[in-house]
Amino acid sequence: MKKLESTAEFQTLVDSDKRSCALFSAEWCPDCRVLKAVLPGLEEEFGDRYEFTVVENDDFPQLIEKYDVLGVPSLIAFHNGEVTGSFISTMRKTRRQIVDFLEETYPKS
């Protein structure tokens, strides 16, 4: 999973015609660390449908504000510059919940 380096990189990612999923995370968040450990397997499973990236909240507060990320870890899916789905909360997410979110946001044909 790629870690976001700049807001320009983020804009290119979300404007793409390939679907993307951003994990909004923080180094100090224990639930985020758990989720980051699960994501490589999800990236392998859903890599044909999504490009994944990690957005560290402390590095990109303007993105946190823009997308109303009120808690971490949170996931937001994008396609062609539009938000196609969001899973925003402060609660730990299970692998099953994330899979359900990804499937609902972009079902496999």
Gaussian input, Z-matrix of N, CA and C with variables (Angstrom, degrees):
# hf/3-21g

backbone

0 1
 N
 C     1     B1
 C     2     B2     1     A1
 N     3     B3     2     A2     1     D1
 C     4     B4     3     A3     2     D2
 C     5     B5     4     A4     3     D3
 N     6     B6     5     A5     4     D4
 C     7     B7     6     A6     5     D5
 C     8     B8     7     A7     6     D6
 N     9     B9     8     A8     7     D7
 C    10    B10     9     A9     8     D8
 C    11    B11    10    A10     9     D9
 N    12    B12    11    A11    10    D10
 C    13    B13    12    A12    11    D11
 C    14    B14    13    A13    12    D12
 N    15    B15    14    A14    13    D13
 C    16    B16    15    A15    14    D14
 C    17    B17    16    A16    15    D15
 N    18    B18    17    A17    16    D16
 C    19    B19    18    A18    17    D17
 C    20    B20    19    A19    18    D18
 N    21    B21    20    A20    19    D19
 C    22    B22    21    A21    20    D20
 C    23    B23    22    A22    21    D21
 N    24    B24    23    A23    22    D22
 C    25    B25    24    A24    23    D23
 C    26    B26    25    A25    24    D24
 N    27    B27    26    A26    25    D25
 C    28    B28    27    A27    26    D26
 C    29    B29    28    A28    27    D27
 N    30    B30    29    A29    28    D28
 C    31    B31    30    A30    29    D29
 C    32    B32    31    A31    30    D30
 N    33    B33    32    A32    31    D31
 C    34    B34    33    A33    32    D32
 C    35    B35    34    A34    33    D33
 N    36    B36    35    A35    34    D34
 C    37    B37    36    A36    35    D35
 C    38    B38    37    A37    36    D36
 N    39    B39    38    A38    37    D37
 C    40    B40    39    A39    38    D38
 C    41    B41    40    A40    39    D39
 N    42    B42    41    A41    40    D40
 C    43    B43    42    A42    41    D41
 C    44    B44    43    A43    42    D42
 N    45    B45    44    A44    43    D43
 C    46    B46    45    A45    44    D44
 C    47    B47    46    A46    45    D45
 N    48    B48    47    A47    46    D46
 C    49    B49    48    A48    47    D47
 C    50    B50    49    A49    48    D48
 N    51    B51    50    A50    49    D49
 C    52    B52    51    A51    50    D50
 C    53    B53    52    A52    51    D51
 N    54    B54    53    A53    52    D52
 C    55    B55    54    A54    53    D53
 C    56    B56    55    A55    54    D54
 N    57    B57    56    A56    55    D55
 C    58    B58    57    A57    56    D56
 C    59    B59    58    A58    57    D57
 N    60    B60    59    A59    58    D58
 C    61    B61    60    A60    59    D59
 C    62    B62    61    A61    60    D60
 N    63    B63    62    A62    61    D61
 C    64    B64    63    A63    62    D62
 C    65    B65    64    A64    63    D63
 N    66    B66    65    A65    64    D64
 C    67    B67    66    A66    65    D65
 C    68    B68    67    A67    66    D66
 N    69    B69    68    A68    67    D67
 C    70    B70    69    A69    68    D68
 C    71    B71    70    A70    69    D69
 N    72    B72    71    A71    70    D70
 C    73    B73    72    A72    71    D71
 C    74    B74    73    A73    72    D72
 N    75    B75    74    A74    73    D73
 C    76    B76    75    A75    74    D74
 C    77    B77    76    A76    75    D75
 N    78    B78    77    A77    76    D76
 C    79    B79    78    A78    77    D77
 C    80    B80    79    A79    78    D78
 N    81    B81    80    A80    79    D79
 C    82    B82    81    A81    80    D80
 C    83    B83    82    A82    81    D81
 N    84    B84    83    A83    82    D82
 C    85    B85    84    A84    83    D83
 C    86    B86    85    A85    84    D84
 N    87    B87    86    A86    85    D85
 C    88    B88    87    A87    86    D86
 C    89    B89    88    A88    87    D87
 N    90    B90    89    A89    88    D88
 C    91    B91    90    A90    89    D89
 C    92    B92    91    A91    90    D90
 N    93    B93    92    A92    91    D91
 C    94    B94    93    A93    92    D92
 C    95    B95    94    A94    93    D93
 N    96    B96    95    A95    94    D94
 C    97    B97    96    A96    95    D95
 C    98    B98    97    A97    96    D96
 N    99    B99    98    A98    97    D97
 C   100   B100    99    A99    98    D98
 C   101   B101   100   A100    99    D99
 N   102   B102   101   A101   100   D100
 C   103   B103   102   A102   101   D101
 C   104   B104   103   A103   102   D102
 N   105   B105   104   A104   103   D103
 C   106   B106   105   A105   104   D104
 C   107   B107   106   A106   105   D105
 N   108   B108   107   A107   106   D106
 C   109   B109   108   A108   107   D107
 C   110   B110   109   A109   108   D108
 N   111   B111   110   A110   109   D109
 C   112   B112   111   A111   110   D110
 C   113   B113   112   A112   111   D111
 N   114   B114   113   A113   112   D112
 C   115   B115   114   A114   113   D113
 C   116   B116   115   A115   114   D114
 N   117   B117   116   A116   115   D115
 C   118   B118   117   A117   116   D116
 C   119   B119   118   A118   117   D117
 N   120   B120   119   A119   118   D118
 C   121   B121   120   A120   119   D119
 C   122   B122   121   A121   120   D120
 N   123   B123   122   A122   121   D121
 C   124   B124   123   A123   122   D122
 C   125   B125   124   A124   123   D123
 N   126   B126   125   A125   124   D124
 C   127   B127   126   A126   125   D125
 C   128   B128   127   A127   126   D126
 N   129   B129   128   A128   127   D127
 C   130   B130   129   A129   128   D128
 C   131   B131   130   A130   129   D129
 N   132   B132   131   A131   130   D130
 C   133   B133   132   A132   131   D131
 C   134   B134   133   A133   132   D132
 N   135   B135   134   A134   133   D133
 C   136   B136   135   A135   134   D134
 C   137   B137   136   A136   135   D135
 N   138   B138   137   A137   136   D136
 C   139   B139   138   A138   137   D137
 C   140   B140   139   A139   138   D138
 N   141   B141   140   A140   139   D139
 C   142   B142   141   A141   140   D140
 C   143   B143   142   A142   141   D141
 N   144   B144   143   A143   142   D142
 C   145   B145   144   A144   143   D143
 C   146   B146   145   A145   144   D144
 N   147   B147   146   A146   145   D145
 C   148   B148   147   A147   146   D146
 C   149   B149   148   A148   147   D147
 N   150   B150   149   A149   148   D148
 C   151   B151   150   A150   149   D149
 C   152   B152   151   A151   150   D150
 N   153   B153   152   A152   151   D151
 C   154   B154   153   A153   152   D152
 C   155   B155   154   A154   153   D153
 N   156   B156   155   A155   154   D154
 C   157   B157   156   A156   155   D155
 C   158   B158   157   A157   156   D156
 N   159   B159   158   A158   157   D157
 C   160   B160   159   A159   158   D158
 C   161   B161   160   A160   159   D159
 N   162   B162   161   A161   160   D160
 C   163   B163   162   A162   161   D161
 C   164   B164   163   A163   162   D162
 N   165   B165   164   A164   163   D163
 C   166   B166   165   A165   164   D164
 C   167   B167   166   A166   165   D165
 N   168   B168   167   A167   166   D166
 C   169   B169   168   A168   167   D167
 C   170   B170   169   A169   168   D168
 N   171   B171   170   A170   169   D169
 C   172   B172   171   A171   170   D170
 C   173   B173   172   A172   171   D171
 N   174   B174   173   A173   172   D172
 C   175   B175   174   A174   173   D173
 C   176   B176   175   A175   174   D174
 N   177   B177   176   A176   175   D175
 C   178   B178   177   A177   176   D176
 C   179   B179   178   A178   177   D177
 N   180   B180   179   A179   178   D178
 C   181   B181   180   A180   179   D179
 C   182   B182   181   A181   180   D180
 N   183   B183   182   A182   181   D181
 C   184   B184   183   A183   182   D182
 C   185   B185   184   A184   183   D183
 N   186   B186   185   A185   184   D184
 C   187   B187   186   A186   185   D185
 C   188   B188   187   A187   186   D186
 N   189   B189   188   A188   187   D187
 C   190   B190   189   A189   188   D188
 C   191   B191   190   A190   189   D189
 N   192   B192   191   A191   190   D190
 C   193   B193   192   A192   191   D191
 C   194   B194   193   A193   192   D192
 N   195   B195   194   A194   193   D193
 C   196   B196   195   A195   194   D194
 C   197   B197   196   A196   195   D195
 N   198   B198   197   A197   196   D196
 C   199   B199   198   A198   197   D197
 C   200   B200   199   A199   198   D198
 N   201   B201   200   A200   199   D199
 C   202   B202   201   A201   200   D200
 C   203   B203   202   A202   201   D201
 N   204   B204   203   A203   202   D202
 C   205   B205   204   A204   203   D203
 C   206   B206   205   A205   204   D204
 N   207   B207   206   A206   205   D205
 C   208   B208   207   A207   206   D206
 C   209   B209   208   A208   207   D207
 N   210   B210   209   A209   208   D208
 C   211   B211   210   A210   209   D209
 C   212   B212   211   A211   210   D210
 N   213   B213   212   A212   211   D211
 C   214   B214   213   A213   212   D212
 C   215   B215   214   A214   213   D213
 N   216   B216   215   A215   214   D214
 C   217   B217   216   A216   215   D215
 C   218   B218   217   A217   216   D216
 N   219   B219   218   A218   217   D217
 C   220   B220   219   A219   218   D218
 C   221   B221   220   A220   219   D219
 N   222   B222   221   A221   220   D220
 C   223   B223   222   A222   221   D221
 C   224   B224   223   A223   222   D222
 N   225   B225   224   A224   223   D223
 C   226   B226   225   A225   224   D224
 C   227   B227   226   A226   225   D225
 N   228   B228   227   A227   226   D226
 C   229   B229   228   A228   227   D227
 C   230   B230   229   A229   228   D228
 N   231   B231   230   A230   229   D229
 C   232   B232   231   A231   230   D230
 C   233   B233   232   A232   231   D231
 N   234   B234   233   A233   232   D232
 C   235   B235   234   A234   233   D233
 C   236   B236   235   A235   234   D234
 N   237   B237   236   A236   235   D235
 C   238   B238   237   A237   236   D236
 C   239   B239   238   A238   237   D237
 N   240   B240   239   A239   238   D238
 C   241   B241   240   A240   239   D239
 C   242   B242   241   A241   240   D240
 N   243   B243   242   A242   241   D241
 C   244   B244   243   A243   242   D242
 C   245   B245   244   A244   243   D243
 N   246   B246   245   A245   244   D244
 C   247   B247   246   A246   245   D245
 C   248   B248   247   A247   246   D246
 N   249   B249   248   A248   247   D247
 C   250   B250   249   A249   248   D248
 C   251   B251   250   A250   249   D249
 N   252   B252   251   A251   250   D250
 C   253   B253   252   A252   251   D251
 C   254   B254   253   A253   252   D252
 N   255   B255   254   A254   253   D253
 C   256   B256   255   A255   254   D254
 C   257   B257   256   A256   255   D255
 N   258   B258   257   A257   256   D256
 C   259   B259   258   A258   257   D257
 C   260   B260   259   A259   258   D258
 N   261   B261   260   A260   259   D259
 C   262   B262   261   A261   260   D260
 C   263   B263   262   A262   261   D261
 N   264   B264   263   A263   262   D262
 C   265   B265   264   A264   263   D263
 C   266   B266   265   A265   264   D264
 N   267   B267   266   A266   265   D265
 C   268   B268   267   A267   266   D266
 C   269   B269   268   A268   267   D267
 N   270   B270   269   A269   268   D268
 C   271   B271   270   A270   269   D269
 C   272   B272   271   A271   270   D270
 N   273   B273   272   A272   271   D271
 C   274   B274   273   A273   272   D272
 C   275   B275   274   A274   273   D273
 N   276   B276   275   A275   274   D274
 C   277   B277   276   A276   275   D275
 C   278   B278   277   A277   276   D276
 N   279   B279   278   A278   277   D277
 C   280   B280   279   A279   278   D278
 C   281   B281   280   A280   279   D279
 N   282   B282   281   A281   280   D280
 C   283   B283   282   A282   281   D281
 C   284   B284   283   A283   282   D282
 N   285   B285   284   A284   283   D283
 C   286   B286   285   A285   284   D284
 C   287   B287   286   A286   285   D285
 N   288   B288   287   A287   286   D286
 C   289   B289   288   A288   287   D287
 C   290   B290   289   A289   288   D288
 N   291   B291   290   A290   289   D289
 C   292   B292   291   A291   290   D290
 C   293   B293   292   A292   291   D291
 N   294   B294   293   A293   292   D292
 C   295   B295   294   A294   293   D293
 C   296   B296   295   A295   294   D294
 N   297   B297   296   A296   295   D295
 C   298   B298   297   A297   296   D296
 C   299   B299   298   A298   297   D297
 N   300   B300   299   A299   298   D298
 C   301   B301   300   A300   299   D299
 C   302   B302   301   A301   300   D300
 N   303   B303   302   A302   301   D301
 C   304   B304   303   A303   302   D302
 C   305   B305   304   A304   303   D303
 N   306   B306   305   A305   304   D304
 C   307   B307   306   A306   305   D305
 C   308   B308   307   A307   306   D306
 N   309   B309   308   A308   307   D307
 C   310   B310   309   A309   308   D308
 C   311   B311   310   A310   309   D309
 N   312   B312   311   A311   310   D310
 C   313   B313   312   A312   311   D311
 C   314   B314   313   A313   312   D312
 N   315   B315   314   A314   313   D313
 C   316   B316   315   A315   314   D314
 C   317   B317   316   A316   315   D315
 N   318   B318   317   A317   316   D316
 C   319   B319   318   A318   317   D317
 C   320   B320   319   A319   318   D318
 N   321   B321   320   A320   319   D319
 C   322   B322   321   A321   320   D320
 C   323   B323   322   A322   321   D321
 N   324   B324   323   A323   322   D322
 C   325   B325   324   A324   323   D323
 C   326   B326   325   A325   324   D324

   B1=1.4336
   B2=1.5191
   B3=1.2797
   B4=1.4592
   B5=1.5333
   B6=1.3251
   B7=1.4587
   B8=1.5256
   B9=1.3161
   B10=1.4565
   B11=1.5268
   B12=1.3398
   B13=1.4617
   B14=1.5195
   B15=1.3500
   B16=1.4688
   B17=1.5179
   B18=1.3236
   B19=1.4615
   B20=1.5258
   B21=1.3196
   B22=1.4732
   B23=1.5246
   B24=1.3228
   B25=1.4647
   B26=1.5281
   B27=1.3278
   B28=1.4607
   B29=1.5268
   B30=1.3251
   B31=1.4564
   B32=1.5213
   B33=1.3253
   B34=1.4634
   B35=1.5262
   B36=1.3131
   B37=1.4618
   B38=1.5228
   B39=1.3354
   B40=1.4634
   B41=1.5266
   B42=1.3206
   B43=1.4653
   B44=1.5241
   B45=1.3072
   B46=1.4647
   B47=1.5253
   B48=1.3364
   B49=1.4653
   B50=1.5310
   B51=1.3370
   B52=1.4787
   B53=1.5283
   B54=1.2950
   B55=1.4596
   B56=1.5264
   B57=1.3295
   B58=1.4545
   B59=1.5178
   B60=1.3163
   B61=1.4574
   B62=1.5210
   B63=1.3347
   B64=1.4565
   B65=1.5225
   B66=1.3245
   B67=1.4562
   B68=1.5193
   B69=1.3228
   B70=1.4574
   B71=1.5165
   B72=1.3217
   B73=1.4487
   B74=1.5260
   B75=1.3256
   B76=1.4611
   B77=1.5268
   B78=1.3083
   B79=1.4719
   B80=1.5240
   B81=1.3252
   B82=1.4582
   B83=1.5294
   B84=1.3191
   B85=1.4708
   B86=1.5299
   B87=1.3485
   B88=1.4689
   B89=1.5305
   B90=1.3309
   B91=1.4661
   B92=1.5261
   B93=1.3215
   B94=1.4654
   B95=1.5227
   B96=1.3207
   B97=1.4644
   B98=1.5319
   B99=1.3253
   B100=1.4658
   B101=1.5224
   B102=1.3187
   B103=1.4622
   B104=1.5297
   B105=1.3237
   B106=1.4664
   B107=1.5280
   B108=1.3241
   B109=1.4650
   B110=1.5286
   B111=1.3180
   B112=1.4644
   B113=1.5331
   B114=1.3145
   B115=1.4598
   B116=1.5250
   B117=1.3166
   B118=1.4644
   B119=1.5278
   B120=1.3157
   B121=1.4615
   B122=1.5206
   B123=1.3271
   B124=1.4615
   B125=1.5226
   B126=1.3127
   B127=1.4642
   B128=1.5299
   B129=1.3191
   B130=1.4648
   B131=1.5323
   B132=1.3172
   B133=1.4654
   B134=1.5336
   B135=1.3279
   B136=1.4606
   B137=1.5246
   B138=1.3206
   B139=1.4566
   B140=1.5165
   B141=1.3289
   B142=1.4628
   B143=1.5308
   B144=1.3419
   B145=1.4633
   B146=1.5174
   B147=1.3113
   B148=1.4631
   B149=1.5273
   B150=1.3209
   B151=1.4563
   B152=1.5208
   B153=1.3111
   B154=1.4617
   B155=1.5227
   B156=1.3358
   B157=1.4588
   B158=1.5246
   B159=1.3223
   B160=1.4656
   B161=1.5224
   B162=1.3301
   B163=1.4600
   B164=1.5262
   B165=1.3151
   B166=1.4621
   B167=1.5349
   B168=1.3272
   B169=1.4619
   B170=1.5210
   B171=1.3194
   B172=1.4561
   B173=1.5267
   B174=1.3205
   B175=1.4667
   B176=1.5214
   B177=1.3355
   B178=1.4681
   B179=1.5300
   B180=1.3406
   B181=1.4685
   B182=1.5325
   B183=1.3278
   B184=1.4659
   B185=1.5283
   B186=1.3332
   B187=1.4679
   B188=1.5250
   B189=1.3206
   B190=1.4566
   B191=1.5263
   B192=1.3139
   B193=1.4617
   B194=1.5288
   B195=1.3210
   B196=1.4677
   B197=1.5272
   B198=1.3298
   B199=1.4593
   B200=1.5346
   B201=1.3297
   B202=1.4695
   B203=1.5208
   B204=1.3132
   B205=1.4622
   B206=1.5290
   B207=1.3196
   B208=1.4536
   B209=1.5182
   B210=1.3154
   B211=1.4502
   B212=1.5079
   B213=1.3195
   B214=1.4592
   B215=1.5176
   B216=1.3121
   B217=1.4599
   B218=1.5310
   B219=1.3075
   B220=1.4552
   B221=1.5147
   B222=1.3345
   B223=1.4645
   B224=1.5237
   B225=1.3314
   B226=1.4580
   B227=1.5248
   B228=1.3298
   B229=1.4641
   B230=1.5305
   B231=1.3406
   B232=1.4622
   B233=1.5213
   B234=1.3481
   B235=1.4556
   B236=1.5205
   B237=1.3229
   B238=1.4669
   B239=1.5271
   B240=1.3331
   B241=1.4528
   B242=1.5150
   B243=1.3147
   B244=1.4611
   B245=1.5227
   B246=1.3283
   B247=1.4556
   B248=1.5254
   B249=1.3196
   B250=1.4719
   B251=1.5185
   B252=1.3173
   B253=1.4555
   B254=1.5071
   B255=1.3323
   B256=1.4605
   B257=1.5189
   B258=1.3037
   B259=1.4517
   B260=1.5223
   B261=1.3359
   B262=1.4571
   B263=1.5197
   B264=1.3254
   B265=1.4658
   B266=1.5245
   B267=1.3209
   B268=1.4611
   B269=1.5221
   B270=1.3059
   B271=1.4647
   B272=1.5281
   B273=1.3322
   B274=1.4594
   B275=1.5244
   B276=1.3146
   B277=1.4562
   B278=1.5216
   B279=1.3174
   B280=1.4488
   B281=1.5254
   B282=1.3029
   B283=1.4674
   B284=1.5245
   B285=1.3203
   B286=1.4636
   B287=1.5300
   B288=1.3293
   B289=1.4610
   B290=1.5293
   B291=1.3158
   B292=1.4665
   B293=1.5257
   B294=1.3242
   B295=1.4699
   B296=1.5258
   B297=1.3229
   B298=1.4672
   B299=1.5277
   B300=1.3170
   B301=1.4652
   B302=1.5237
   B303=1.3153
   B304=1.4698
   B305=1.5296
   B306=1.3204
   B307=1.4761
   B308=1.5323
   B309=1.3330
   B310=1.4645
   B311=1.5245
   B312=1.3156
   B313=1.4582
   B314=1.5248
   B315=1.3278
   B316=1.4672
   B317=1.5172
   B318=1.3316
   B319=1.4731
   B320=1.5223
   B321=1.3044
   B322=1.4664
   B323=1.5358
   B324=1.3145
   B325=1.4730
   B326=1.5034
   A1=109.43
   A2=114.37
   A3=121.81
   A4=110.28
   A5=116.31
   A6=122.06
   A7=108.23
   A8=116.14
   A9=121.69
   A10=110.84
   A11=115.25
   A12=121.15
   A13=113.85
   A14=117.44
   A15=119.69
   A16=110.98
   A17=116.34
   A18=119.77
   A19=110.72
   A20=117.63
   A21=120.43
   A22=110.05
   A23=117.09
   A24=121.31
   A25=110.11
   A26=116.91
   A27=120.85
   A28=110.61
   A29=116.82
   A30=120.19
   A31=111.44
   A32=117.10
   A33=121.20
   A34=110.35
   A35=116.48
   A36=121.81
   A37=111.39
   A38=117.46
   A39=119.26
   A40=112.56
   A41=117.56
   A42=120.77
   A43=112.67
   A44=116.98
   A45=121.93
   A46=111.77
   A47=114.93
   A48=118.59
   A49=111.04
   A50=117.08
   A51=120.14
   A52=106.81
   A53=115.50
   A54=120.11
   A55=110.07
   A56=114.86
   A57=119.39
   A58=109.78
   A59=114.63
   A60=121.72
   A61=107.58
   A62=115.88
   A63=121.50
   A64=109.62
   A65=115.26
   A66=121.51
   A67=106.97
   A68=116.57
   A69=121.60
   A70=106.36
   A71=115.40
   A72=121.63
   A73=110.13
   A74=115.84
   A75=121.66
   A76=108.66
   A77=115.29
   A78=120.89
   A79=111.58
   A80=118.08
   A81=122.67
   A82=113.05
   A83=118.28
   A84=123.66
   A85=110.58
   A86=118.50
   A87=119.86
   A88=113.04
   A89=118.05
   A90=120.32
   A91=111.20
   A92=116.70
   A93=120.82
   A94=110.60
   A95=116.65
   A96=120.37
   A97=110.67
   A98=116.57
   A99=120.56
   A100=109.62
   A101=116.75
   A102=121.19
   A103=111.31
   A104=117.46
   A105=120.42
   A106=111.46
   A107=117.30
   A108=120.38
   A109=111.47
   A110=118.12
   A111=123.49
   A112=111.13
   A113=116.89
   A114=120.98
   A115=116.08
   A116=121.48
   A117=117.93
   A118=112.97
   A119=117.80
   A120=120.66
   A121=111.89
   A122=116.53
   A123=120.38
   A124=110.76
   A125=115.44
   A126=120.04
   A127=110.34
   A128=116.23
   A129=120.35
   A130=110.20
   A131=116.33
   A132=121.41
   A133=112.86
   A134=117.40
   A135=121.61
   A136=113.59
   A137=117.65
   A138=121.89
   A139=114.48
   A140=116.64
   A141=119.52
   A142=111.36
   A143=116.83
   A144=120.65
   A145=114.12
   A146=117.56
   A147=121.65
   A148=111.48
   A149=114.78
   A150=121.46
   A151=105.38
   A152=116.60
   A153=121.84
   A154=110.88
   A155=115.41
   A156=120.74
   A157=109.46
   A158=115.96
   A159=122.28
   A160=108.44
   A161=115.40
   A162=122.10
   A163=107.03
   A164=116.56
   A165=120.91
   A166=108.55
   A167=115.80
   A168=121.52
   A169=113.19
   A170=116.71
   A171=119.93
   A172=112.12
   A173=118.15
   A174=122.23
   A175=112.75
   A176=117.82
   A177=121.19
   A178=111.86
   A179=117.68
   A180=119.79
   A181=112.86
   A182=117.48
   A183=120.10
   A184=111.50
   A185=118.19
   A186=121.36
   A187=110.61
   A188=116.85
   A189=121.86
   A190=109.03
   A191=115.68
   A192=120.74
   A193=111.32
   A194=116.77
   A195=121.29
   A196=112.03
   A197=117.33
   A198=121.49
   A199=113.17
   A200=116.82
   A201=122.14
   A202=112.90
   A203=116.26
   A204=120.90
   A205=106.81
   A206=115.07
   A207=121.08
   A208=113.38
   A209=117.27
   A210=121.20
   A211=110.54
   A212=115.29
   A213=120.67
   A214=108.64
   A215=116.98
   A216=128.19
   A217=110.72
   A218=116.14
   A219=122.33
   A220=109.60
   A221=115.94
   A222=122.22
   A223=109.03
   A224=116.15
   A225=121.66
   A226=107.51
   A227=115.48
   A228=121.90
   A229=108.55
   A230=115.50
   A231=122.67
   A232=110.77
   A233=114.74
   A234=121.22
   A235=107.70
   A236=116.63
   A237=122.71
   A238=112.78
   A239=116.24
   A240=121.31
   A241=115.69
   A242=117.44
   A243=121.69
   A244=111.08
   A245=115.95
   A246=121.12
   A247=106.94
   A248=116.54
   A249=120.55
   A250=112.22
   A251=116.65
   A252=120.49
   A253=110.40
   A254=116.17
   A255=119.75
   A256=110.23
   A257=114.36
   A258=123.58
   A259=104.86
   A260=114.62
   A261=121.14
   A262=109.58
   A263=114.93
   A264=120.94
   A265=108.01
   A266=114.79
   A267=119.85
   A268=111.52
   A269=116.90
   A270=121.03
   A271=111.17
   A272=115.27
   A273=120.39
   A274=108.43
   A275=115.78
   A276=121.38
   A277=109.10
   A278=115.64
   A279=119.24
   A280=109.04
   A281=115.24
   A282=119.90
   A283=109.76
   A284=117.11
   A285=121.40
   A286=111.20
   A287=117.67
   A288=121.29
   A289=111.07
   A290=116.60
   A291=120.25
   A292=109.96
   A293=116.91
   A294=120.51
   A295=109.49
   A296=117.38
   A297=120.80
   A298=110.79
   A299=117.21
   A300=121.24
   A301=110.98
   A302=116.93
   A303=120.85
   A304=111.21
   A305=117.02
   A306=121.16
   A307=111.39
   A308=116.49
   A309=120.51
   A310=111.52
   A311=115.47
   A312=120.59
   A313=111.39
   A314=116.96
   A315=121.15
   A316=109.29
   A317=116.87
   A318=120.10
   A319=111.83
   A320=115.39
   A321=121.05
   A322=108.28
   A323=116.60
   A324=119.39
   A325=111.41
   D1=133.94
   D2=-175.39
   D3=-85.88
   D4=138.04
   D5=175.98
   D6=-94.08
   D7=130.78
   D8=-179.03
   D9=-62.90
   D10=134.72
   D11=-179.40
   D12=-106.45
   D13=-26.01
   D14=-177.24
   D15=-156.20
   D16=160.53
   D17=176.27
   D18=-68.17
   D19=-31.08
   D20=176.37
   D21=-63.63
   D22=-42.02
   D23=176.72
   D24=-61.63
   D25=-41.30
   D26=178.99
   D27=-62.48
   D28=-44.75
   D29=-179.22
   D30=-62.37
   D31=-41.06
   D32=176.68
   D33=-61.71
   D34=-41.78
   D35=179.79
   D36=-62.10
   D37=-49.92
   D38=-175.19
   D39=-75.13
   D40=-25.48
   D41=179.23
   D42=-79.52
   D43=-11.45
   D44=-176.11
   D45=-65.30
   D46=155.06
   D47=174.12
   D48=-80.32
   D49=-8.04
   D50=171.47
   D51=-86.97
   D52=137.17
   D53=-179.80
   D54=-69.14
   D55=145.60
   D56=179.66
   D57=-133.62
   D58=157.79
   D59=177.51
   D60=-133.82
   D61=123.33
   D62=179.67
   D63=-104.82
   D64=129.23
   D65=172.41
   D66=-95.98
   D67=115.12
   D68=174.92
   D69=-88.59
   D70=122.85
   D71=-167.16
   D72=-142.55
   D73=171.83
   D74=174.71
   D75=-147.31
   D76=142.23
   D77=-179.08
   D78=-59.93
   D79=-33.84
   D80=-176.17
   D81=-80.18
   D82=-5.06
   D83=-172.75
   D84=-92.70
   D85=113.64
   D86=179.77
   D87=-64.72
   D88=-36.41
   D89=178.58
   D90=-66.27
   D91=-31.15
   D92=177.55
   D93=-66.05
   D94=-40.39
   D95=179.13
   D96=-63.25
   D97=-39.24
   D98=177.15
   D99=-63.09
   D100=-46.24
   D101=-178.98
   D102=-64.20
   D103=-40.08
   D104=178.11
   D105=-61.07
   D106=-30.28
   D107=178.21
   D108=-71.94
   D109=-27.98
   D110=-179.23
   D111=-83.20
   D112=-28.87
   D113=-171.62
   D114=-62.14
   D115=-34.74
   D116=178.27
   D117=-57.71
   D118=-39.35
   D119=176.95
   D120=-67.22
   D121=-38.55
   D122=177.54
   D123=-68.08
   D124=-37.32
   D125=178.17
   D126=-63.70
   D127=-38.17
   D128=176.96
   D129=-66.41
   D130=-43.27
   D131=-178.20
   D132=-70.65
   D133=-37.66
   D134=-174.29
   D135=-111.00
   D136=9.91
   D137=-176.99
   D138=-61.43
   D139=-22.86
   D140=177.58
   D141=-78.54
   D142=-13.45
   D143=-178.56
   D144=-112.14
   D145=-26.75
   D146=-174.58
   D147=-134.48
   D148=150.32
   D149=163.97
   D150=-104.81
   D151=125.64
   D152=-175.83
   D153=-100.95
   D154=145.13
   D155=174.54
   D156=-148.11
   D157=152.24
   D158=177.77
   D159=-105.10
   D160=128.80
   D161=177.03
   D162=-111.15
   D163=110.71
   D164=178.98
   D165=-78.92
   D166=119.36
   D167=-174.96
   D168=-54.35
   D169=-42.86
   D170=-176.43
   D171=-67.30
   D172=-23.47
   D173=179.86
   D174=-87.97
   D175=-23.25
   D176=-174.12
   D177=-135.08
   D178=61.15
   D179=-178.39
   D180=-61.35
   D181=-27.95
   D182=179.18
   D183=-65.89
   D184=-33.50
   D185=177.16
   D186=-73.86
   D187=-35.72
   D188=177.50
   D189=-60.66
   D190=-45.57
   D191=179.53
   D192=-67.36
   D193=-45.84
   D194=-177.27
   D195=-58.36
   D196=-40.25
   D197=-175.52
   D198=-102.32
   D199=12.56
   D200=176.70
   D201=51.69
   D202=45.80
   D203=177.16
   D204=-80.39
   D205=101.89
   D206=-173.97
   D207=-93.94
   D208=-3.58
   D209=178.37
   D210=-163.13
   D211=157.66
   D212=177.76
   D213=-125.18
   D214=150.59
   D215=-0.46
   D216=-78.55
   D217=145.14
   D218=177.40
   D219=-136.74
   D220=152.59
   D221=-179.68
   D222=-123.41
   D223=138.11
   D224=173.63
   D225=-132.86
   D226=131.45
   D227=178.54
   D228=-101.93
   D229=143.32
   D230=-177.78
   D231=-132.46
   D232=153.91
   D233=172.47
   D234=-158.14
   D235=126.72
   D236=179.29
   D237=51.06
   D238=42.34
   D239=175.90
   D240=82.38
   D241=-0.48
   D242=-177.95
   D243=-112.01
   D244=146.23
   D245=171.92
   D246=-75.60
   D247=123.82
   D248=179.65
   D249=-103.41
   D250=-10.72
   D251=177.58
   D252=-179.64
   D253=153.37
   D254=177.01
   D255=-144.40
   D256=147.76
   D257=178.96
   D258=-133.77
   D259=82.48
   D260=-172.94
   D261=-110.68
   D262=121.06
   D263=175.42
   D264=-171.08
   D265=168.84
   D266=177.40
   D267=-93.06
   D268=-1.78
   D269=-176.61
   D270=-82.34
   D271=147.55
   D272=174.69
   D273=-63.17
   D274=138.01
   D275=179.98
   D276=-103.72
   D277=136.79
   D278=176.30
   D279=-84.16
   D280=163.41
   D281=177.13
   D282=-58.93
   D283=-41.52
   D284=-179.86
   D285=-61.34
   D286=-42.28
   D287=178.77
   D288=-62.91
   D289=-40.03
   D290=-179.84
   D291=-68.87
   D292=-43.61
   D293=177.45
   D294=-58.91
   D295=-45.07
   D296=178.77
   D297=-59.92
   D298=-43.71
   D299=178.09
   D300=-60.38
   D301=-48.00
   D302=-178.86
   D303=-64.31
   D304=-39.93
   D305=178.84
   D306=-66.32
   D307=-42.07
   D308=179.98
   D309=-66.86
   D310=-37.78
   D311=-177.12
   D312=-72.06
   D313=-36.85
   D314=-178.97
   D315=-148.17
   D316=81.97
   D317=-178.67
   D318=-61.28
   D319=145.99
   D320=176.77
   D321=-71.17
   D322=134.28
   D323=-178.58
   D324=-73.97

